[in-house]
Amino acid sequence: MPSQHLCPFCNSTLVCQVSQGKPYWFCIHCHQEVPYAFCDNVRETELINQVSQYQKLSKSGIDELTKIANYAKFCENINQEWRRMSRDNKHLSLILCAVEFNGKNDLEKKLLPLIAKKIDNSVHRPGDFVARYRHQEFAVLLPNTDLQGAITVKERISLSLFSLLIDNQQEIFNKYGQFRLGIAGLIPPSNMTYDLLIIKAEQSLAKTEKNLTIY
């Protein structure tokens, strides 16, 4: 049984949600649901505060830990750009960055905001979009960018993440882990949804060797 208030999958704080009149716990970081029975003795006032906090974060579109766009905002943005690029017959590219940690959860909480900042600073055009895609994954959406252009951005992100090692090799990055980058690009078909682009990027991510190992 997980600790009260903490997600058993990633150890992040849970928030309470209600569906069809029944409450359940939800992790805003890894998007997992946890049975309400695990935390059924929490006071009602605390439940109200948890729900209020979650709703505020969702509406703002900002991820609490990394301070970049959250998953909900990513879905909204990719849907809009998919439709726009399909209408204009232009390329849309997606880069996924997956981070794997060898250390403790407290390391993860220190590193993810730094990684998010490095990725965000690697994207220069106003229309490009960076978000926390899953708990340990980030997404970079590049409208009006073909695959070759996206590869250039991917290489820039990779170099930026390598610089974390150079800047912090004697500090918190000891035994930090690995990162992988996947990429996909296409002109959105009008008869398909943006899931096609995500699937292609995730397939690329799955085939990619780990780019960085620190021991």
C-alpha positions in Angstrom: 0.0 0.0 0.0 1.4 3.4 -0.9 2.1 6.1 1.6 -0.8 8.5 2.1 -0.9 11.3 -0.4 1.9 9.9 -2.5 1.7 8.2 -5.9 2.9 4.6 -5.7 4.3 4.9 -9.3 6.5 8.0 -8.9 6.1 9.1 -5.3 4.7 12.5 -6.2 1.8 14.2 -4.4 -1.7 12.9 -5.3 -4.8 15.1 -5.8 -8.4 14.0 -5.4 -10.8 13.8 -8.3 -14.4 12.8 -8.6 -15.9 10.8 -11.5 -19.5 9.7 -11.6 -19.9 10.6 -8.0 -17.0 8.5 -6.8 -13.7 10.0 -5.6 -10.3 8.7 -6.7 -6.7 9.9 -6.4 -4.8 11.2 -9.4 -1.1 11.9 -10.0 -0.6 15.1 -12.0 3.0 14.1 -12.8 2.7 10.6 -14.3 -1.1 10.7 -14.9 -1.8 7.5 -13.0 -4.9 6.9 -11.0 -4.8 5.5 -7.4 -7.8 3.8 -5.7 -9.4 6.1 -3.2 -9.4 3.4 -0.6 -5.6 4.0 -0.2 -6.2 7.4 1.3 -9.8 7.2 2.5 -9.2 8.8 6.0 -8.1 12.2 4.7 -10.3 15.1 6.1 -12.9 16.6 3.8 -11.3 20.1 4.0 -8.0 18.7 2.8 -9.7 17.0 -0.1 -11.3 20.3 -1.1 -7.9 22.0 -1.0 -6.3 19.2 -3.1 -9.0 19.5 -5.8 -8.7 23.3 -5.8 -5.0 23.2 -6.3 -5.2 20.7 -9.1 -7.9 22.7 -10.9 -5.7 25.9 -10.6 -2.7 24.1 -12.1 -4.7 22.6 -14.9 -6.2 25.9 -15.9 -2.9 27.7 -15.8 -1.4 25.0 -18.1 1.9 25.0 -16.1 3.6 22.0 -14.6 4.1 22.5 -10.9 7.6 21.0 -10.7 9.3 22.2 -13.9 7.4 25.4 -14.5 6.9 24.7 -18.2 3.7 23.7 -20.0 1.9 20.6 -18.6 0.5 17.6 -20.4 -3.0 19.1 -20.8 -1.5 22.2 -22.4 0.6 20.0 -24.7 -2.5 18.1 -25.9 -4.3 21.4 -26.6 -1.3 22.8 -28.5 -0.6 19.7 -30.6 -4.2 19.5 -31.6 -4.3 23.1 -32.7 -1.0 22.8 -34.6 -2.0 19.6 -36.2 -5.1 21.2 -37.7 -3.2 24.3 -38.7 -0.3 22.5 -40.4 -2.8 20.2 -42.1 -4.8 23.1 -43.5 -1.6 25.0 -44.6 0.0 21.8 -46.0 3.1 22.4 -43.8 5.4 20.1 -41.8 4.9 19.5 -38.1 7.7 17.8 -36.1 7.9 16.4 -32.5 10.9 15.6 -30.3 10.5 13.5 -27.2 13.1 13.4 -24.5 13.0 10.6 -22.0 15.1 10.7 -18.8 15.9 7.7 -16.7 17.2 8.1 -13.2 19.5 5.7 -11.3 19.2 7.6 -8.0 16.6 8.6 -5.4 13.4 10.5 -5.9 14.9 13.7 -4.3 17.5 13.7 -7.1 14.8 13.5 -9.6 13.0 16.5 -8.2 16.2 18.5 -8.3 17.1 17.5 -11.9 13.9 17.6 -13.8 13.5 21.4 -13.5 17.1 21.9 -14.6 16.5 19.5 -17.6 13.3 21.3 -18.5 15.1 24.7 -18.5 17.9 23.3 -20.7 15.4 22.0 -23.2 13.3 25.1 -23.2 16.4 27.3 -23.7 17.3 25.1 -26.7 14.2 26.1 -28.6 14.4 29.6 -30.1 11.4 30.3 -32.3 8.3 31.9 -30.7 5.9 29.3 -32.2 7.9 26.3 -30.9 6.5 24.6 -27.8 8.0 22.7 -24.9 6.1 20.7 -22.3 6.4 18.1 -19.7 4.9 15.1 -21.6 5.0 12.4 -18.9 6.6 12.1 -15.5 10.1 11.7 -16.9 9.5 12.8 -20.4 9.5 16.1 -22.3 8.0 17.1 -25.6 9.1 19.7 -28.1 6.6 20.6 -30.8 7.9 22.3 -33.9 5.3 23.8 -36.3 6.3 24.5 -39.9 9.5 22.5 -39.4 10.5 19.5 -41.5 12.5 16.5 -40.2 15.9 18.0 -41.1 15.1 21.1 -39.2 13.9 19.1 -36.2 17.1 17.1 -36.3 19.0 20.4 -35.9 16.9 21.3 -32.8 17.4 17.7 -31.4 21.2 18.1 -31.7 21.0 21.4 -29.9 19.0 19.8 -27.1 21.4 16.9 -26.8 24.4 19.3 -26.5 22.6 21.3 -23.9 21.8 18.3 -21.8 25.5 17.2 -22.1 26.4 20.5 -20.6 24.6 19.6 -17.4 27.3 17.0 -16.8 30.1 19.5 -17.5 28.6 22.1 -15.2 27.7 19.8 -12.4 30.0 16.7 -12.6 31.1 17.0 -9.0 27.7 17.7 -7.6 24.1 16.3 -7.9 24.7 14.6 -11.3 26.7 11.8 -9.8 24.9 8.6 -10.8 22.2 10.7 -12.5 21.2 8.4 -15.3 20.5 8.5 -19.0 18.5 10.5 -21.5 17.1 9.5 -24.9 15.7 11.6 -27.8 13.2 10.5 -30.3 12.0 12.5 -33.3 9.3 12.4 -36.0 8.1 14.8 -38.6 5.4 14.9 -41.3 2.7 17.0 -43.1 -0.4 16.1 -41.1 -2.9 14.1 -43.2 -6.4 15.7 -42.9 -8.0 12.2 -42.3 -5.7 11.4 -39.3 -5.3 12.7 -35.8 -2.2 14.0 -34.0 -1.8 10.6 -32.4 0.0 9.6 -35.6 2.8 12.0 -34.9 3.1 10.9 -31.3 3.2 7.2 -32.2 6.0 7.9 -34.7 8.0 9.9 -32.2 7.6 7.3 -29.5 8.7 4.6 -31.9 11.8 6.6 -32.7 12.4 7.1 -28.9 12.1 3.3 -28.3 14.8 2.6 -31.0 17.2 5.2 -29.8 20.3 4.3 -27.7 20.8 6.0 -24.4 22.7 9.2 -25.2 24.2 9.9 -21.8 25.4 7.7 -18.9 26.9 9.2 -15.8 28.4 7.0 -13.1 
